[in-house]
Amino acid sequence: MTSKVFYGSPRQTRLCADETLPAKLDLIMGALHLRDRVKKELVCLKLHVGNNIGYSVIHPVFIRKVVQAIKDGGGKPFIVDVDWDVAGCETRGYTTEVLGCPVYPAAGPMDNYHYEHEWEYKNMKTWKVAGMVEDASFLVNFAHVKGHPSCGFGAAFKNIALGCMVGDTRGKIHDTNHYDKYWFKENCSDRALMQKIVDSCPFGAIVFDKKDPDELHLHFEPCNQCMRCQQVAPAGSLKIDPVNFHSFQEACAISTAITLSTFAKEKTVHLALANQMTPVCDCFGFTGMPILNDEGVFGSDDIVALDKAVLDKTAIRPLLLDNVPDCMEPQMIDAHPFSQLHGPFKDPYVVVRYAEQLGLGSQDYELVDVLPFERKGPAPMGYYIAAK
């Protein structure tokens, strides 16, 4: 089945507000009939509000438009994110007065208000959905597209998978990377050789395990699969395998499936803003230079189609190599730019493949441009200031 993904390009034909991204977001919400669907609904608007001094979060102008659309339709909106991000979000402009509705910690101020769901996957059995999310009757998932050190890329799936679970569950999702064994000390018992393996990683991804000095521990986030360690490690001692990297993405698909199962299918809408796309997610609490040019705003009822469309649109753009931090080492391989940045095993398409298998949507989509770009050539600017 082909799903529709509505799209607004960042490009403008004319210098007018009607052709800017917030205006195109309005058109997308109209195409999704959002106002018609939220009457008398308690609407949870899931954002990532960032933290610390990050300023590349979704600008309040966009959020205010979504909030107003929900109100116009007769819905009662509120915004949620994880507790430690919500604390202090007013310093980034996220206040009731600016946005038009309150911002709450998704699982309460102590991160302990939740509902438990059972789904066995690797190290996980119980998943704790944030109570404020599950209590809502309608979900608007508004994601900011970014790079991500665990999986290459974060958008609609990551916004729900991690942001709608309590901290304990988020930690276990990240720990799925370690479920499949990758260090085999019986094949490398020499301490000096283990030190060489540690020293071989320029990113500090390999360390001695803090609980057992005879074990090595791999931090998957900084690892870009450069394979320098494989040139030092004895055969069969350290395995750098896609299964470990993909586990996080499969867990994200499951987590999203659990959260979405608490809503009727017609009562979820997914939006994504692909601008100021920096190397890592807004969790890091700072803003770096963009590593891809802006790609616009997207909306769909199908979360799989939405993230697939975002990936396909960004796949054809080159990395802005001059903007990549010096501590990172892009690999100019035949892969998505986010994989070039974070490594070939951090394939951002993996999560949509797992999610499609779980029945969350379709990778087959039709991209509908809500205001196609026209080539006009030089024209009057239409910029006048009235004299008094």
C-alpha positions as CSV (number, residue, x, y, z in Angstrom):
1,M,0.0,0.0,0.0
2,T,1.3,3.4,-0.9
3,S,1.2,6.1,1.8
4,K,1.2,9.8,1.2
5,V,3.9,12.0,2.6
6,F,3.3,15.7,2.3
7,Y,6.4,17.9,1.8
8,G,7.3,21.5,1.9
9,S,10.6,22.5,0.3
10,P,12.9,25.1,2.0
11,R,13.3,26.8,-1.4
12,Q,11.3,30.0,-2.2
13,T,10.3,31.4,-5.6
14,R,9.4,34.8,-4.2
15,L,10.4,36.8,-1.1
16,C,7.1,36.3,0.7
17,A,6.0,34.7,4.0
18,D,3.6,32.3,2.2
19,E,6.5,30.4,0.7
20,T,8.5,29.9,4.0
21,L,8.6,26.6,5.9
22,P,6.2,27.6,8.7
23,A,3.6,28.5,6.0
24,K,4.2,25.2,4.3
25,L,3.8,23.4,7.6
26,D,0.3,25.0,7.7
27,L,-0.4,23.5,4.3
28,I,0.8,20.1,5.4
29,M,-1.5,20.2,8.5
30,G,-4.3,21.1,6.2
31,A,-3.6,18.2,3.9
32,L,-3.5,15.9,6.9
33,H,-6.9,17.3,8.1
34,L,-5.4,17.7,11.5
35,R,-7.9,20.4,12.6
36,D,-10.8,18.1,11.6
37,R,-9.4,15.2,13.6
38,V,-8.7,16.6,17.0
39,K,-12.1,17.9,18.2
40,K,-12.5,17.1,21.9
41,E,-9.2,15.2,21.9
42,L,-6.5,15.4,24.6
43,V,-3.5,15.9,22.3
44,C,0.0,15.0,23.2
45,L,2.5,16.9,21.1
46,K,5.8,15.1,21.4
47,L,8.9,17.2,20.8
48,H,12.5,17.1,21.6
49,V,13.0,20.4,23.5
50,G,16.8,19.9,23.7
51,N,18.9,21.0,26.7
52,N,21.6,23.3,28.0
53,I,22.7,25.8,25.3
54,G,21.4,24.0,22.2
55,Y,19.6,26.4,19.9
56,S,19.0,24.2,16.8
57,V,15.8,22.7,18.3
58,I,12.6,23.2,16.5
59,H,11.9,26.9,16.5
60,P,8.9,28.0,18.6
61,V,7.3,29.6,15.5
62,F,6.7,26.1,14.1
63,I,5.5,24.7,17.4
64,R,3.1,27.5,17.9
65,K,1.5,26.8,14.5
66,V,0.9,23.2,15.4
67,V,-0.5,24.1,18.8
68,Q,-2.8,26.7,17.3
69,A,-4.1,24.3,14.7
70,I,-5.0,21.8,17.4
71,K,-6.8,24.6,19.3
72,D,-8.6,25.7,16.2
73,G,-9.9,22.2,15.7
74,G,-11.2,22.0,19.3
75,G,-8.4,19.9,20.8
76,K,-6.6,20.4,24.1
77,P,-2.9,20.3,23.4
78,F,0.1,19.8,25.7
79,I,3.8,19.2,25.0
80,V,5.9,16.5,26.5
81,D,9.6,15.5,26.5
82,V,11.8,13.7,29.0
83,D,12.1,15.2,32.4
84,W,15.7,16.3,32.3
85,D,15.1,18.2,29.0
86,V,11.9,19.8,30.1
87,A,13.7,21.2,33.2
88,G,15.1,24.5,31.9
89,C,13.4,24.4,28.4
90,E,12.2,27.9,29.1
91,T,15.7,29.1,28.5
92,R,15.3,27.9,24.9
93,G,12.0,29.7,24.4
94,Y,9.7,26.8,25.3
95,T,7.2,28.4,27.6
96,T,3.4,28.3,27.7
97,E,3.2,32.0,26.8
98,V,5.3,31.5,23.7
99,L,4.0,28.1,22.5
100,G,0.4,28.4,23.5
101,C,0.2,25.3,25.7
102,P,2.0,23.8,28.7
103,V,5.2,21.7,28.5
104,Y,5.3,18.7,30.8
105,P,7.8,16.0,31.7
106,A,6.4,12.9,29.9
107,A,6.6,10.6,32.9
108,G,6.2,13.3,35.6
109,P,8.9,15.3,37.4
110,M,10.4,12.2,39.0
111,D,10.2,10.1,35.8
112,N,8.2,7.5,37.5
113,Y,4.7,7.9,36.1
114,H,4.3,5.2,33.5
115,Y,2.4,2.2,32.2
116,E,4.1,-1.2,31.7
117,H,4.0,-3.3,28.5
118,E,5.5,-6.7,27.9
119,W,7.6,-7.5,24.8
120,E,10.6,-9.7,25.0
121,Y,13.6,-8.6,23.0
122,K,17.2,-9.4,23.9
123,N,17.9,-7.9,27.3
124,M,14.4,-6.4,27.5
125,K,11.1,-7.7,28.6
126,T,9.2,-4.8,30.3
127,W,8.8,-1.4,28.5
128,K,7.6,1.6,30.5
129,V,5.6,4.1,28.4
130,A,5.4,7.6,29.9
131,G,2.1,8.2,31.6
132,M,1.4,11.6,30.1
133,V,1.8,10.1,26.6
134,E,-0.5,7.1,27.2
135,D,-3.1,9.2,29.0
136,A,-3.6,11.3,25.8
137,S,-6.2,10.4,23.2
138,F,-4.3,11.8,20.2
139,L,-0.6,12.0,19.4
140,V,1.2,14.5,17.2
141,N,4.8,13.4,16.8
142,F,6.9,16.4,15.7
143,A,10.6,15.4,15.2
144,H,13.7,17.4,14.4
145,V,15.9,15.6,11.9
146,K,19.5,15.2,13.1
147,G,22.5,12.9,13.0
148,H,22.6,10.3,15.8
149,P,25.7,8.5,17.2
150,S,23.8,5.3,18.0
151,C,22.1,4.8,14.6
152,G,23.3,7.5,12.2
153,F,20.1,9.5,12.2
154,G,17.2,10.4,14.3
155,A,13.7,11.6,13.3
156,A,10.2,10.4,13.9
157,F,11.1,7.0,15.2
158,K,13.7,8.2,17.6
159,N,11.4,11.0,18.9
160,I,8.9,8.4,20.0
161,A,11.1,5.4,20.7
162,L,13.2,7.1,23.3
163,G,11.2,10.2,24.2
164,C,8.0,8.4,25.1
165,M,9.7,5.9,27.5
166,V,11.0,6.4,31.0
167,G,14.8,6.6,31.6
168,D,15.1,3.0,32.8
169,T,13.7,1.8,29.4
170,R,15.7,4.3,27.4
171,G,18.9,2.9,29.1
172,K,18.0,-0.7,28.3
173,I,17.2,0.2,24.6
174,H,20.8,1.6,24.3
175,D,22.1,-1.5,26.1
176,T,20.7,-3.8,23.4
177,N,23.9,-3.1,21.5
178,H,25.8,-5.1,24.1
179,Y,23.5,-8.2,24.1
180,D,25.3,-10.0,21.3
181,K,28.8,-10.9,22.5
182,Y,31.6,-9.0,20.7
183,W,34.7,-9.5,23.0
184,F,36.2,-13.0,23.4
185,K,39.0,-12.8,25.9
186,E,39.9,-16.4,25.5
187,N,41.4,-15.4,22.1
188,C,43.4,-12.5,23.6
189,S,44.6,-13.0,27.2
190,D,47.7,-10.8,26.9
191,R,47.2,-7.5,28.8
192,A,49.8,-5.6,26.6
193,L,48.0,-6.7,23.5
194,M,44.6,-5.7,25.0
195,Q,46.2,-2.3,25.6
196,K,47.2,-2.1,21.9
197,I,43.6,-2.7,20.9
198,V,42.4,0.1,23.2
199,D,45.1,2.4,21.9
200,S,44.2,1.6,18.3
201,C,40.9,3.4,18.4
202,P,41.3,7.2,17.8
203,F,37.8,7.8,19.1
204,G,38.2,6.2,22.5
205,A,35.4,3.8,21.7
206,I,37.3,0.7,23.2
207,V,38.1,0.7,26.9
208,F,38.8,-1.8,29.7
209,D,35.6,-2.8,31.3
210,K,35.1,-1.0,34.6
211,K,33.6,-4.1,36.2
212,D,36.1,-6.6,34.9
213,P,39.6,-5.5,33.8
214,D,40.0,-8.7,31.8
215,E,37.2,-7.6,29.5
216,L,37.1,-4.9,26.9
217,H,34.0,-2.7,26.5
218,L,33.0,-1.1,23.2
219,H,31.2,2.3,23.3
220,F,29.1,2.0,20.2
221,E,28.2,5.7,19.9
222,P,31.7,7.0,19.0
223,C,32.7,3.9,17.0
224,N,32.6,4.7,13.2
225,Q,33.7,1.2,12.2
226,C,37.0,2.3,10.8
227,M,38.3,-1.2,11.7
228,R,41.7,0.0,13.0
229,C,41.1,-2.3,16.0
230,Q,40.8,-5.2,13.6
231,Q,44.3,-4.7,12.4
232,V,45.6,-5.1,16.0
233,A,43.2,-7.6,17.6
234,P,44.0,-11.3,17.3
235,A,41.6,-13.2,15.1
236,G,38.3,-13.9,16.8
237,S,38.9,-11.7,19.8
238,L,37.0,-8.5,19.0
239,K,34.0,-8.7,16.6
240,I,32.7,-5.5,15.0
241,D,29.5,-6.8,13.6
242,P,26.3,-5.1,12.2
243,V,24.1,-7.1,14.6
244,N,25.3,-5.1,17.6
245,F,24.7,-1.8,15.8
246,H,21.3,-2.8,14.4
247,S,20.0,-4.0,17.8
248,F,19.4,-0.4,18.9
249,Q,17.3,0.3,15.8
250,E,15.2,-2.8,16.1
251,A,14.6,-1.9,19.8
252,C,13.5,1.6,18.6
253,A,11.1,0.1,16.2
254,I,9.6,-2.1,18.9
255,S,9.5,0.8,21.4
256,T,7.6,2.9,18.8
257,A,5.2,0.0,18.1
258,I,4.4,-0.2,21.8
259,T,3.7,3.5,22.2
260,L,1.6,3.7,19.0
261,S,-0.4,0.7,20.1
262,T,-1.9,2.9,22.9
263,F,-3.6,5.1,20.2
264,A,-6.2,4.3,17.6
265,K,-4.5,4.3,14.2
266,E,-6.3,7.3,12.9
267,K,-5.3,9.3,16.0
268,T,-1.6,9.8,15.3
269,V,0.1,12.3,13.0
270,H,3.8,12.5,12.3
271,L,5.8,15.6,11.3
272,A,9.5,16.1,10.7
273,L,11.5,19.3,10.2
274,A,14.8,18.8,8.3
275,N,16.7,21.9,9.0
276,Q,19.8,22.8,10.9
277,M,20.8,19.1,10.7
278,T,23.8,18.8,12.9
279,P,26.0,15.7,13.5
280,V,24.3,14.6,16.8
281,C,20.9,14.8,18.4
282,D,19.6,17.7,20.5
283,C,20.3,15.6,23.6
284,F,23.9,16.8,23.5
285,G,22.8,20.3,24.6
286,F,24.7,22.4,22.1
287,T,24.5,23.4,18.5
288,G,27.2,22.8,15.9
289,M,27.3,23.6,12.2
290,P,24.9,21.9,9.9
291,I,26.3,18.9,8.0
292,L,23.6,18.8,5.4
293,N,21.7,21.6,3.7
294,D,18.1,22.2,4.9
295,E,15.6,19.8,3.2
296,G,12.3,21.1,4.4
297,V,9.3,19.9,6.4
298,F,7.4,16.6,6.1
299,G,4.1,15.2,7.4
300,S,2.3,11.9,7.2
301,D,-0.1,9.5,9.0
302,D,2.5,6.8,8.2
303,I,5.6,7.0,10.4
304,V,7.5,4.5,8.2
305,A,6.8,6.4,5.0
306,L,7.7,9.7,6.7
307,D,11.1,8.6,7.9
308,K,11.8,6.9,4.6
309,A,10.9,10.0,2.6
310,V,13.2,12.1,4.9
311,L,16.0,9.7,4.3
312,D,15.5,9.5,0.6
313,K,15.5,13.3,0.3
314,T,18.6,13.7,2.4
315,A,20.4,10.8,0.7
316,I,21.0,12.8,-2.5
317,R,22.7,15.7,-0.6
318,P,26.5,15.7,0.0
319,L,27.9,16.1,3.4
320,L,29.1,19.6,4.2
321,L,32.6,18.3,5.0
322,D,34.0,21.7,6.1
323,N,31.3,21.7,8.8
324,V,32.1,18.3,10.3
325,P,33.8,18.6,13.7
326,D,37.5,17.7,13.6
327,C,37.0,14.9,16.1
328,M,34.9,13.0,13.6
329,E,36.1,11.1,10.5
330,P,33.6,10.8,7.7
331,Q,34.1,7.8,5.3
332,M,33.4,8.6,1.7
333,I,31.6,5.3,1.1
334,D,28.6,4.6,-1.1
335,A,26.0,5.1,1.6
336,H,23.7,7.7,3.1
337,P,25.4,10.9,4.3
338,F,24.5,10.0,7.9
339,S,26.3,6.6,7.4
340,Q,29.3,8.3,5.9
341,L,29.4,10.4,9.1
342,H,28.8,7.7,11.7
343,G,29.9,4.5,9.9
344,P,28.5,1.9,7.5
345,F,26.9,-0.2,10.2
346,K,24.8,2.7,11.4
347,D,22.5,2.5,8.4
348,P,19.6,4.9,9.0
349,Y,17.3,2.8,6.8
350,V,17.4,-0.1,9.2
351,V,14.8,1.2,11.6
352,V,12.2,1.7,8.8
353,R,12.8,-1.8,7.6
354,Y,12.2,-3.3,11.0
355,A,9.2,-1.1,11.6
356,E,7.6,-2.1,8.3
357,Q,8.0,-5.8,9.3
358,L,6.2,-4.9,12.6
359,G,3.3,-3.5,10.5
360,L,3.8,0.1,11.5
361,G,3.6,1.4,7.9
362,S,4.9,1.2,4.4
363,Q,8.2,2.2,2.8
364,D,6.2,2.6,-0.4
365,Y,5.2,6.3,-0.5
366,E,4.0,9.1,-2.7
367,L,5.7,12.4,-2.0
368,V,3.3,15.3,-2.4
369,D,4.8,18.8,-2.6
370,V,2.3,21.2,-1.0
371,L,3.8,24.2,-2.8
372,P,6.1,23.2,-5.7
373,F,9.0,25.5,-6.4
374,E,8.7,27.5,-9.6
375,R,11.6,29.0,-11.5
376,K,10.6,32.7,-12.2
377,G,13.9,34.5,-12.8
378,P,14.5,38.1,-11.6
379,A,11.3,39.8,-10.3
380,P,10.4,42.8,-8.2
381,M,11.2,42.0,-4.5
382,G,7.9,43.4,-3.2
383,Y,9.7,44.9,-0.2
384,Y,8.4,48.3,0.8
385,I,8.4,50.3,4.0
386,A,5.6,52.8,4.2
387,A,6.8,56.3,5.0
388,K,5.1,58.1,7.9
